[in-house]
Amino acid sequence: MVKMSPTESEVYADLVISVSSVQYERKKERYDSMKKGDEIEFSGYLVSMGNEFKMHHIHAKGDIAKTGKNMEIG
């Protein structure tokens, strides 16, 4: 689950990012090391548009990379 900046919700995550099992296994250590608040960069395509009751769903194309920055999330 991902919180965007600027966010669409002060309380909830804005979107969920999915990756293929092959992509996950290839970069398992990186994905498992991600922590709440880590800033990431990625490209992907929209799987489903969210609304006030559900998050947007994005499927990542290629790798998800941490930028090295972290933001405080309550």
mmCIF file as gemmi writes it, N, C-alpha and C atoms, coordinates in Angstrom:
data_model
loop_
_atom_site.group_PDB
_atom_site.id
_atom_site.type_symbol
_atom_site.label_atom_id
_atom_site.label_alt_id
_atom_site.label_comp_id
_atom_site.label_asym_id
_atom_site.label_entity_id
_atom_site.label_seq_id
_atom_site.pdbx_PDB_ins_code
_atom_site.Cartn_x
_atom_site.Cartn_y
_atom_site.Cartn_z
_atom_site.occupancy
_atom_site.B_iso_or_equiv
_atom_site.pdbx_formal_charge
_atom_site.auth_seq_id
_atom_site.auth_asym_id
_atom_site.pdbx_PDB_model_num
ATOM 1 N N . MET Axp A 1 ? 0.845 -1.168 0 1 0 ? 1 A 1
ATOM 2 C CA . MET Axp A 1 ? 0 0 0 1 0 ? 1 A 1
ATOM 3 C C . MET Axp A 1 ? 0.894 1.235 0 1 0 ? 1 A 1
ATOM 4 N N . VAL Axp A 2 ? 0.476 2.26 -0.728 1 0 ? 2 A 1
ATOM 5 C CA . VAL Axp A 2 ? 1.302 3.439 -0.935 1 0 ? 2 A 1
ATOM 6 C C . VAL Axp A 2 ? 0.525 4.702 -0.606 1 0 ? 2 A 1
ATOM 7 N N . LYS Axp A 3 ? 1.185 5.608 0.056 1 0 ? 3 A 1
ATOM 8 C CA . LYS Axp A 3 ? 0.66 6.944 0.356 1 0 ? 3 A 1
ATOM 9 C C . LYS Axp A 3 ? 1.333 7.901 -0.614 1 0 ? 3 A 1
ATOM 10 N N . MET Axp A 4 ? 0.552 8.641 -1.369 1 0 ? 4 A 1
ATOM 11 C CA . MET Axp A 4 ? 1.113 9.588 -2.326 1 0 ? 4 A 1
ATOM 12 C C . MET Axp A 4 ? 1.371 10.928 -1.647 1 0 ? 4 A 1
ATOM 13 N N . SER Axp A 5 ? 2.183 11.724 -2.305 1 0 ? 5 A 1
ATOM 14 C CA . SER Axp A 5 ? 2.428 13.086 -1.834 1 0 ? 5 A 1
ATOM 15 C C . SER Axp A 5 ? 2.322 14.013 -3.038 1 0 ? 5 A 1
ATOM 16 N N . PRO Axp A 6 ? 1.281 14.83 -3.125 1 0 ? 6 A 1
ATOM 17 C CA . PRO Axp A 6 ? 0.222 15.033 -2.138 1 0 ? 6 A 1
ATOM 18 C C . PRO Axp A 6 ? -0.725 13.838 -2.124 1 0 ? 6 A 1
ATOM 19 N N . THR Axp A 7 ? -1.357 13.646 -1.005 1 0 ? 7 A 1
ATOM 20 C CA . THR Axp A 7 ? -2.235 12.505 -0.792 1 0 ? 7 A 1
ATOM 21 C C . THR Axp A 7 ? -3.681 12.831 -1.148 1 0 ? 7 A 1
ATOM 22 N N . GLU Axp A 8 ? -4.434 11.792 -1.421 1 0 ? 8 A 1
ATOM 23 C CA . GLU Axp A 8 ? -5.872 11.954 -1.642 1 0 ? 8 A 1
ATOM 24 C C . GLU Axp A 8 ? -6.646 11.733 -0.353 1 0 ? 8 A 1
ATOM 25 N N . SER Axp A 9 ? -5.991 11.184 0.663 1 0 ? 9 A 1
ATOM 26 C CA . SER Axp A 9 ? -6.656 10.875 1.929 1 0 ? 9 A 1
ATOM 27 C C . SER Axp A 9 ? -5.698 11.144 3.08 1 0 ? 9 A 1
ATOM 28 N N . GLU Axp A 10 ? -6.157 11.828 4.079 1 0 ? 10 A 1
ATOM 29 C CA . GLU Axp A 10 ? -5.32 12.083 5.251 1 0 ? 10 A 1
ATOM 30 C C . GLU Axp A 10 ? -5.2 10.857 6.137 1 0 ? 10 A 1
ATOM 31 N N . VAL Axp A 11 ? -6.067 9.86 5.947 1 0 ? 11 A 1
ATOM 32 C CA . VAL Axp A 11 ? -6.109 8.703 6.843 1 0 ? 11 A 1
ATOM 33 C C . VAL Axp A 11 ? -5.616 7.425 6.172 1 0 ? 11 A 1
ATOM 34 N N . TYR Axp A 12 ? -6.025 7.178 4.928 1 0 ? 12 A 1
ATOM 35 C CA . TYR Axp A 12 ? -5.784 5.896 4.276 1 0 ? 12 A 1
ATOM 36 C C . TYR Axp A 12 ? -4.711 5.975 3.197 1 0 ? 12 A 1
ATOM 37 N N . ALA Axp A 13 ? -4.191 4.8 2.817 1 0 ? 13 A 1
ATOM 38 C CA . ALA Axp A 13 ? -3.273 4.716 1.684 1 0 ? 13 A 1
ATOM 39 C C . ALA Axp A 13 ? -4.02 5.127 0.419 1 0 ? 13 A 1
ATOM 40 N N . ASP Axp A 14 ? -3.283 5.618 -0.578 1 0 ? 14 A 1
ATOM 41 C CA . ASP Axp A 14 ? -3.893 6.083 -1.824 1 0 ? 14 A 1
ATOM 42 C C . ASP Axp A 14 ? -3.969 4.997 -2.889 1 0 ? 14 A 1
ATOM 43 N N . LEU Axp A 15 ? -2.978 4.108 -2.912 1 0 ? 15 A 1
ATOM 44 C CA . LEU Axp A 15 ? -2.984 3.082 -3.937 1 0 ? 15 A 1
ATOM 45 C C . LEU Axp A 15 ? -2.264 1.835 -3.46 1 0 ? 15 A 1
ATOM 46 N N . VAL Axp A 16 ? -2.515 0.754 -4.177 1 0 ? 16 A 1
ATOM 47 C CA . VAL Axp A 16 ? -1.811 -0.502 -3.934 1 0 ? 16 A 1
ATOM 48 C C . VAL Axp A 16 ? -1.031 -0.814 -5.209 1 0 ? 16 A 1
ATOM 49 N N . ILE Axp A 17 ? 0.211 -1.237 -5.025 1 0 ? 17 A 1
ATOM 50 C CA . ILE Axp A 17 ? 1.062 -1.603 -6.162 1 0 ? 17 A 1
ATOM 51 C C . ILE Axp A 17 ? 1.267 -3.11 -6.115 1 0 ? 17 A 1
ATOM 52 N N . SER Axp A 18 ? 1.04 -3.769 -7.242 1 0 ? 18 A 1
ATOM 53 C CA . SER Axp A 18 ? 1.304 -5.204 -7.328 1 0 ? 18 A 1
ATOM 54 C C . SER Axp A 18 ? 2.496 -5.435 -8.242 1 0 ? 18 A 1
ATOM 55 N N . VAL Axp A 19 ? 3.178 -6.56 -8.011 1 0 ? 19 A 1
ATOM 56 C CA . VAL Axp A 19 ? 4.291 -6.987 -8.866 1 0 ? 19 A 1
ATOM 57 C C . VAL Axp A 19 ? 4.08 -8.464 -9.175 1 0 ? 19 A 1
ATOM 58 N N . SER Axp A 20 ? 4.647 -8.92 -10.263 1 0 ? 20 A 1
ATOM 59 C CA . SER Axp A 20 ? 4.533 -10.342 -10.605 1 0 ? 20 A 1
ATOM 60 C C . SER Axp A 20 ? 5.375 -11.161 -9.632 1 0 ? 20 A 1
ATOM 61 N N . SER Axp A 21 ? 5.052 -12.439 -9.513 1 0 ? 21 A 1
ATOM 62 C CA . SER Axp A 21 ? 5.828 -13.306 -8.631 1 0 ? 21 A 1
ATOM 63 C C . SER Axp A 21 ? 7.269 -13.431 -9.12 1 0 ? 21 A 1
ATOM 64 N N . VAL Axp A 22 ? 7.487 -13.42 -10.421 1 0 ? 22 A 1
ATOM 65 C CA . VAL Axp A 22 ? 8.842 -13.473 -10.974 1 0 ? 22 A 1
ATOM 66 C C . VAL Axp A 22 ? 9.614 -12.216 -10.586 1 0 ? 22 A 1
ATOM 67 N N . GLN Axp A 23 ? 8.976 -11.066 -10.721 1 0 ? 23 A 1
ATOM 68 C CA . GLN Axp A 23 ? 9.608 -9.792 -10.359 1 0 ? 23 A 1
ATOM 69 C C . GLN Axp A 23 ? 9.923 -9.769 -8.861 1 0 ? 23 A 1
ATOM 70 N N . TYR Axp A 24 ? 8.984 -10.234 -8.043 1 0 ? 24 A 1
ATOM 71 C CA . TYR Axp A 24 ? 9.206 -10.259 -6.599 1 0 ? 24 A 1
ATOM 72 C C . TYR Axp A 24 ? 10.391 -11.155 -6.242 1 0 ? 24 A 1
ATOM 73 N N . GLU Axp A 25 ? 10.434 -12.366 -6.783 1 0 ? 25 A 1
ATOM 74 C CA . GLU Axp A 25 ? 11.529 -13.289 -6.472 1 0 ? 25 A 1
ATOM 75 C C . GLU Axp A 25 ? 12.878 -12.74 -6.906 1 0 ? 25 A 1
ATOM 76 N N . ARG Axp A 26 ? 12.912 -12.041 -8.033 1 0 ? 26 A 1
ATOM 77 C CA . ARG Axp A 26 ? 14.158 -11.467 -8.547 1 0 ? 26 A 1
ATOM 78 C C . ARG Axp A 26 ? 14.712 -10.391 -7.619 1 0 ? 26 A 1
ATOM 79 N N . LYS Axp A 27 ? 13.836 -9.621 -6.969 1 0 ? 27 A 1
ATOM 80 C CA . LYS Axp A 27 ? 14.251 -8.505 -6.103 1 0 ? 27 A 1
ATOM 81 C C . LYS Axp A 27 ? 13.707 -8.668 -4.681 1 0 ? 27 A 1
ATOM 82 N N . LYS Axp A 28 ? 13.563 -9.904 -4.229 1 0 ? 28 A 1
ATOM 83 C CA . LYS Axp A 28 ? 12.95 -10.213 -2.941 1 0 ? 28 A 1
ATOM 84 C C . LYS Axp A 28 ? 13.58 -9.43 -1.785 1 0 ? 28 A 1
ATOM 85 N N . GLU Axp A 29 ? 14.894 -9.387 -1.726 1 0 ? 29 A 1
ATOM 86 C CA . GLU Axp A 29 ? 15.561 -8.67 -0.629 1 0 ? 29 A 1
ATOM 87 C C . GLU Axp A 29 ? 15.166 -7.197 -0.601 1 0 ? 29 A 1
ATOM 88 N N . ARG Axp A 30 ? 15.118 -6.561 -1.771 1 0 ? 30 A 1
ATOM 89 C CA . ARG Axp A 30 ? 14.75 -5.143 -1.839 1 0 ? 30 A 1
ATOM 90 C C . ARG Axp A 30 ? 13.322 -4.937 -1.348 1 0 ? 30 A 1
ATOM 91 N N . TYR Axp A 31 ? 12.385 -5.735 -1.861 1 0 ? 31 A 1
ATOM 92 C CA . TYR Axp A 31 ? 10.99 -5.568 -1.468 1 0 ? 31 A 1
ATOM 93 C C . TYR Axp A 31 ? 10.794 -5.849 0.018 1 0 ? 31 A 1
ATOM 94 N N . ASP Axp A 32 ? 11.441 -6.889 0.52 1 0 ? 32 A 1
ATOM 95 C CA . ASP Axp A 32 ? 11.303 -7.241 1.936 1 0 ? 32 A 1
ATOM 96 C C . ASP Axp A 32 ? 11.94 -6.212 2.859 1 0 ? 32 A 1
ATOM 97 N N . SER Axp A 33 ? 12.884 -5.424 2.347 1 0 ? 33 A 1
ATOM 98 C CA . SER Axp A 33 ? 13.554 -4.42 3.18 1 0 ? 33 A 1
ATOM 99 C C . SER Axp A 33 ? 12.783 -3.099 3.258 1 0 ? 33 A 1
ATOM 100 N N . MET Axp A 34 ? 11.742 -2.952 2.429 1 0 ? 34 A 1
ATOM 101 C CA . MET Axp A 34 ? 10.972 -1.711 2.436 1 0 ? 34 A 1
ATOM 102 C C . MET Axp A 34 ? 10.204 -1.567 3.744 1 0 ? 34 A 1
ATOM 103 N N . LYS Axp A 35 ? 10.215 -0.352 4.267 1 0 ? 35 A 1
ATOM 104 C CA . LYS Axp A 35 ? 9.539 -0.064 5.527 1 0 ? 35 A 1
ATOM 105 C C . LYS Axp A 35 ? 8.525 1.055 5.326 1 0 ? 35 A 1
ATOM 106 N N . LYS Axp A 36 ? 7.589 1.132 6.234 1 0 ? 36 A 1
ATOM 107 C CA . LYS Axp A 36 ? 6.573 2.177 6.208 1 0 ? 36 A 1
ATOM 108 C C . LYS Axp A 36 ? 7.254 3.54 6.133 1 0 ? 36 A 1
ATOM 109 N N . GLY Axp A 37 ? 6.85 4.348 5.171 1 0 ? 37 A 1
ATOM 110 C CA . GLY Axp A 37 ? 7.387 5.691 5.013 1 0 ? 37 A 1
ATOM 111 C C . GLY Axp A 37 ? 8.507 5.804 4.001 1 0 ? 37 A 1
ATOM 112 N N . ASP Axp A 38 ? 9.067 4.667 3.524 1 0 ? 38 A 1
ATOM 113 C CA . ASP Axp A 38 ? 10.112 4.734 2.501 1 0 ? 38 A 1
ATOM 114 C C . ASP Axp A 38 ? 9.54 5.344 1.224 1 0 ? 38 A 1
ATOM 115 N N . GLU Axp A 39 ? 10.249 6.315 0.667 1 0 ? 39 A 1
ATOM 116 C CA . GLU Axp A 39 ? 9.824 6.91 -0.603 1 0 ? 39 A 1
ATOM 117 C C . GLU Axp A 39 ? 10.305 6.001 -1.728 1 0 ? 39 A 1
ATOM 118 N N . ILE Axp A 40 ? 9.431 5.767 -2.719 1 0 ? 40 A 1
ATOM 119 C CA . ILE Axp A 40 ? 9.77 4.886 -3.839 1 0 ? 40 A 1
ATOM 120 C C . ILE Axp A 40 ? 9.504 5.564 -5.171 1 0 ? 40 A 1
ATOM 121 N N . GLU Axp A 41 ? 10.157 5.026 -6.192 1 0 ? 41 A 1
ATOM 122 C CA . GLU Axp A 41 ? 9.911 5.435 -7.581 1 0 ? 41 A 1
ATOM 123 C C . GLU Axp A 41 ? 9.552 4.185 -8.364 1 0 ? 41 A 1
ATOM 124 N N . PHE Axp A 42 ? 8.594 4.306 -9.27 1 0 ? 42 A 1
ATOM 125 C CA . PHE Axp A 42 ? 8.179 3.161 -10.081 1 0 ? 42 A 1
ATOM 126 C C . PHE Axp A 42 ? 7.405 3.656 -11.288 1 0 ? 42 A 1
ATOM 127 N N . SER Axp A 43 ? 7.249 2.782 -12.254 1 0 ? 43 A 1
ATOM 128 C CA . SER Axp A 43 ? 6.328 3.04 -13.357 1 0 ? 43 A 1
ATOM 129 C C . SER Axp A 43 ? 5.413 1.826 -13.437 1 0 ? 43 A 1
ATOM 130 N N . GLY Axp A 44 ? 4.212 2.045 -13.909 1 0 ? 44 A 1
ATOM 131 C CA . GLY Axp A 44 ? 3.262 0.953 -13.959 1 0 ? 44 A 1
ATOM 132 C C . GLY Axp A 44 ? 2.039 1.317 -14.767 1 0 ? 44 A 1
ATOM 133 N N . TYR Axp A 45 ? 1.098 0.404 -14.772 1 0 ? 45 A 1
ATOM 134 C CA . TYR Axp A 45 ? -0.158 0.673 -15.475 1 0 ? 45 A 1
ATOM 135 C C . TYR Axp A 45 ? -1.333 0.476 -14.527 1 0 ? 45 A 1
ATOM 136 N N . LEU Axp A 46 ? -2.37 1.212 -14.804 1 0 ? 46 A 1
ATOM 137 C CA . LEU Axp A 46 ? -3.565 1.203 -13.966 1 0 ? 46 A 1
ATOM 138 C C . LEU Axp A 46 ? -4.35 -0.092 -14.198 1 0 ? 46 A 1
ATOM 139 N N . VAL Axp A 47 ? -4.584 -0.822 -13.116 1 0 ? 47 A 1
ATOM 140 C CA . VAL Axp A 47 ? -5.395 -2.039 -13.176 1 0 ? 47 A 1
ATOM 141 C C . VAL Axp A 47 ? -6.843 -1.69 -12.877 1 0 ? 47 A 1
ATOM 142 N N . SER Axp A 48 ? -7.05 -0.906 -11.81 1 0 ? 48 A 1
ATOM 143 C CA . SER Axp A 48 ? -8.405 -0.459 -11.49 1 0 ? 48 A 1
ATOM 144 C C . SER Axp A 48 ? -8.354 0.888 -10.793 1 0 ? 48 A 1
ATOM 145 N N . MET Axp A 49 ? -9.313 1.706 -11.138 1 0 ? 49 A 1
ATOM 146 C CA . MET Axp A 49 ? -9.419 3.042 -10.561 1 0 ? 49 A 1
ATOM 147 C C . MET Axp A 49 ? -10.136 2.947 -9.222 1 0 ? 49 A 1
ATOM 148 N N . GLY Axp A 50 ? -9.597 3.598 -8.223 1 0 ? 50 A 1
ATOM 149 C CA . GLY Axp A 50 ? -10.225 3.59 -6.913 1 0 ? 50 A 1
ATOM 150 C C . GLY Axp A 50 ? -11.282 4.671 -6.789 1 0 ? 50 A 1
ATOM 151 N N . ASN Axp A 51 ? -11.875 4.703 -5.621 1 0 ? 51 A 1
ATOM 152 C CA . ASN Axp A 51 ? -12.842 5.739 -5.295 1 0 ? 51 A 1
ATOM 153 C C . ASN Axp A 51 ? -12.74 6.004 -3.796 1 0 ? 51 A 1
ATOM 154 N N . GLU Axp A 52 ? -13.737 6.604 -3.213 1 0 ? 52 A 1
ATOM 155 C CA . GLU Axp A 52 ? -13.648 6.918 -1.785 1 0 ? 52 A 1
ATOM 156 C C . GLU Axp A 52 ? -13.696 5.674 -0.901 1 0 ? 52 A 1
ATOM 157 N N . PHE Axp A 53 ? -14.018 4.515 -1.48 1 0 ? 53 A 1
ATOM 158 C CA . PHE Axp A 53 ? -14.125 3.282 -0.699 1 0 ? 53 A 1
ATOM 159 C C . PHE Axp A 53 ? -13.027 2.264 -0.987 1 0 ? 53 A 1
ATOM 160 N N . LYS Axp A 54 ? -12.293 2.418 -2.083 1 0 ? 54 A 1
ATOM 161 C CA . LYS Axp A 54 ? -11.221 1.474 -2.392 1 0 ? 54 A 1
ATOM 162 C C . LYS Axp A 54 ? -10.056 2.196 -3.054 1 0 ? 54 A 1
ATOM 163 N N . MET Axp A 55 ? -8.86 1.601 -2.887 1 0 ? 55 A 1
ATOM 164 C CA . MET Axp A 55 ? -7.638 2.222 -3.409 1 0 ? 55 A 1
ATOM 165 C C . MET Axp A 55 ? -7.49 1.991 -4.912 1 0 ? 55 A 1
ATOM 166 N N . HIS Axp A 56 ? -6.74 2.88 -5.571 1 0 ? 56 A 1
ATOM 167 C CA . HIS Axp A 56 ? -6.338 2.651 -6.953 1 0 ? 56 A 1
ATOM 168 C C . HIS Axp A 56 ? -5.398 1.445 -6.951 1 0 ? 56 A 1
ATOM 169 N N . HIS Axp A 57 ? -5.418 0.646 -8.019 1 0 ? 57 A 1
ATOM 170 C CA . HIS Axp A 57 ? -4.517 -0.502 -8.134 1 0 ? 57 A 1
ATOM 171 C C . HIS Axp A 57 ? -3.614 -0.274 -9.34 1 0 ? 57 A 1
ATOM 172 N N . ILE Axp A 58 ? -2.311 -0.259 -9.087 1 0 ? 58 A 1
ATOM 173 C CA . ILE Axp A 58 ? -1.295 -0.088 -10.13 1 0 ? 58 A 1
ATOM 174 C C . ILE Axp A 58 ? -0.443 -1.352 -10.179 1 0 ? 58 A 1
ATOM 175 N N . HIS Axp A 59 ? -0.182 -1.895 -11.366 1 0 ? 59 A 1
ATOM 176 C CA . HIS Axp A 59 ? 0.748 -3.015 -11.507 1 0 ? 59 A 1
ATOM 177 C C . HIS Axp A 59 ? 2.078 -2.452 -11.992 1 0 ? 59 A 1
ATOM 178 N N . ALA Axp A 60 ? 3.128 -2.7 -11.24 1 0 ? 60 A 1
ATOM 179 C CA . ALA Axp A 60 ? 4.444 -2.146 -11.556 1 0 ? 60 A 1
ATOM 180 C C . ALA Axp A 60 ? 5.03 -2.797 -12.803 1 0 ? 60 A 1
ATOM 181 N N . LYS Axp A 61 ? 5.573 -1.957 -13.676 1 0 ? 61 A 1
ATOM 182 C CA . LYS Axp A 61 ? 6.36 -2.423 -14.812 1 0 ? 61 A 1
ATOM 183 C C . LYS Axp A 61 ? 7.814 -2.219 -14.406 1 0 ? 61 A 1
ATOM 184 N N . GLY Axp A 62 ? 8.591 -3.252 -14.386 1 0 ? 62 A 1
ATOM 185 C CA . GLY Axp A 62 ? 9.985 -3.104 -13.984 1 0 ? 62 A 1
ATOM 186 C C . GLY Axp A 62 ? 10.114 -3.012 -12.472 1 0 ? 62 A 1
ATOM 187 N N . ASP Axp A 63 ? 11.245 -2.506 -12.041 1 0 ? 63 A 1
ATOM 188 C CA . ASP Axp A 63 ? 11.568 -2.489 -10.624 1 0 ? 63 A 1
ATOM 189 C C . ASP Axp A 63 ? 10.954 -1.303 -9.888 1 0 ? 63 A 1
ATOM 190 N N . ILE Axp A 64 ? 10.724 -1.527 -8.606 1 0 ? 64 A 1
ATOM 191 C CA . ILE Axp A 64 ? 10.35 -0.459 -7.685 1 0 ? 64 A 1
ATOM 192 C C . ILE Axp A 64 ? 11.624 -0.114 -6.921 1 0 ? 64 A 1
ATOM 193 N N . ALA Axp A 65 ? 12.018 1.143 -6.947 1 0 ? 65 A 1
ATOM 194 C CA . ALA Axp A 65 ? 13.281 1.555 -6.321 1 0 ? 65 A 1
ATOM 195 C C . ALA Axp A 65 ? 13.039 2.501 -5.153 1 0 ? 65 A 1
ATOM 196 N N . LYS Axp A 66 ? 13.749 2.28 -4.057 1 0 ? 66 A 1
ATOM 197 C CA . LYS Axp A 66 ? 13.708 3.208 -2.94 1 0 ? 66 A 1
ATOM 198 C C . LYS Axp A 66 ? 14.584 4.403 -3.298 1 0 ? 66 A 1
ATOM 199 N N . THR Axp A 67 ? 14.13 5.606 -2.942 1 0 ? 67 A 1
ATOM 200 C CA . THR Axp A 67 ? 14.904 6.816 -3.238 1 0 ? 67 A 1
ATOM 201 C C . THR Axp A 67 ? 15.919 7.125 -2.149 1 0 ? 67 A 1
ATOM 202 N N . GLY Axp A 68 ? 15.771 6.49 -0.99 1 0 ? 68 A 1
ATOM 203 C CA . GLY Axp A 68 ? 16.632 6.8 0.141 1 0 ? 68 A 1
ATOM 204 C C . GLY Axp A 68 ? 16.01 7.789 1.103 1 0 ? 68 A 1
ATOM 205 N N . LYS Axp A 69 ? 14.87 8.377 0.689 1 0 ? 69 A 1
ATOM 206 C CA . LYS Axp A 69 ? 14.157 9.314 1.559 1 0 ? 69 A 1
ATOM 207 C C . LYS Axp A 69 ? 13.069 8.558 2.315 1 0 ? 69 A 1
ATOM 208 N N . ASN Axp A 70 ? 12.649 9.148 3.429 1 0 ? 70 A 1
ATOM 209 C CA . ASN Axp A 70 ? 11.603 8.55 4.246 1 0 ? 70 A 1
ATOM 210 C C . ASN Axp A 70 ? 10.711 9.668 4.742 1 0 ? 70 A 1
ATOM 211 N N . MET Axp A 71 ? 9.392 9.407 4.765 1 0 ? 71 A 1
ATOM 212 C CA . MET Axp A 71 ? 8.461 10.407 5.289 1 0 ? 71 A 1
ATOM 213 C C . MET Axp A 71 ? 7.726 9.841 6.5 1 0 ? 71 A 1
ATOM 214 N N . GLU Axp A 72 ? 7.417 10.697 7.431 1 0 ? 72 A 1
ATOM 215 C CA . GLU Axp A 72 ? 6.706 10.309 8.648 1 0 ? 72 A 1
ATOM 216 C C . GLU Axp A 72 ? 5.245 10.034 8.302 1 0 ? 72 A 1
ATOM 217 N N . ILE Axp A 73 ? 4.79 8.834 8.601 1 0 ? 73 A 1
ATOM 218 C CA . ILE Axp A 73 ? 3.396 8.456 8.365 1 0 ? 73 A 1
ATOM 219 C C . ILE Axp A 73 ? 2.814 7.996 9.687 1 0 ? 73 A 1
ATOM 220 N N . GLY Axp A 74 ? 1.72 8.612 10.074 1 0 ? 74 A 1
ATOM 221 C CA . GLY Axp A 74 ? 1.08 8.276 11.352 1 0 ? 74 A 1
ATOM 222 C C . GLY Axp A 74 ? 0.357 6.967 11.33 1 0 ? 74 A 1
